[in-house]
Amino acid sequence: MAVFIFTFGLFLVVVCAMAIGFIVQRKTIAGSCGGLGDIGVDKACDCDKPCEKRLKRQQKEKFWQDNKII
């Protein structure tokens, strides 16, 4: 029983450390394949000028990229 409690505690510590690391870095979860950018498509829409909502999202992403720890 002591081994089970020790193992459970160890896993709990590891999960908490991963959660704290995710919160501190504020990094979005991204796929490894590259998505549309990998095939040469810069954006999903065909608009010449992005809408206001997309511009705000791009500014927010740029802010996070400029201020990330790693």
Backbone hydrogen bonds, N-H to C=O, Kabsch-Sander energy under -0.5 kcal/mol:
donor,donor_aa,acceptor,acceptor_aa,energy
5,I,1,M,-2.2
6,F,2,A,-2.4
7,T,3,V,-2.7
8,F,4,F,-2.7
9,G,5,I,-2.4
10,L,6,F,-2.3
11,F,7,T,-2.5
12,L,8,F,-2.3
13,V,9,G,-2.2
14,V,10,L,-2.2
15,V,11,F,-2.6
16,C,12,L,-2.2
17,A,13,V,-2.4
18,M,14,V,-2.3
19,A,15,V,-2.3
20,I,16,C,-2.5
21,G,17,A,-2.3
22,F,18,M,-2.2
23,I,19,A,-2.4
24,V,20,I,-2.5
25,Q,21,G,-2.1
26,R,22,F,-1.6
27,K,22,F,-0.7
37,G,34,G,-0.9
38,D,35,G,-0.9
39,I,35,G,-0.5
39,I,36,L,-1.0
40,G,37,G,-0.8
41,V,36,L,-2.1
42,D,40,G,-0.6
55,L,51,C,-2.3
56,K,52,E,-2.2
57,R,53,K,-1.9
58,Q,54,R,-2.5
59,Q,55,L,-2.3
60,K,56,K,-2.3
61,E,57,R,-2.4
62,K,58,Q,-2.5
63,F,59,Q,-2.3
64,W,60,K,-2.3
65,Q,61,E,-2.4
66,D,62,K,-2.5
67,N,63,F,-1.6
68,K,65,Q,-0.6
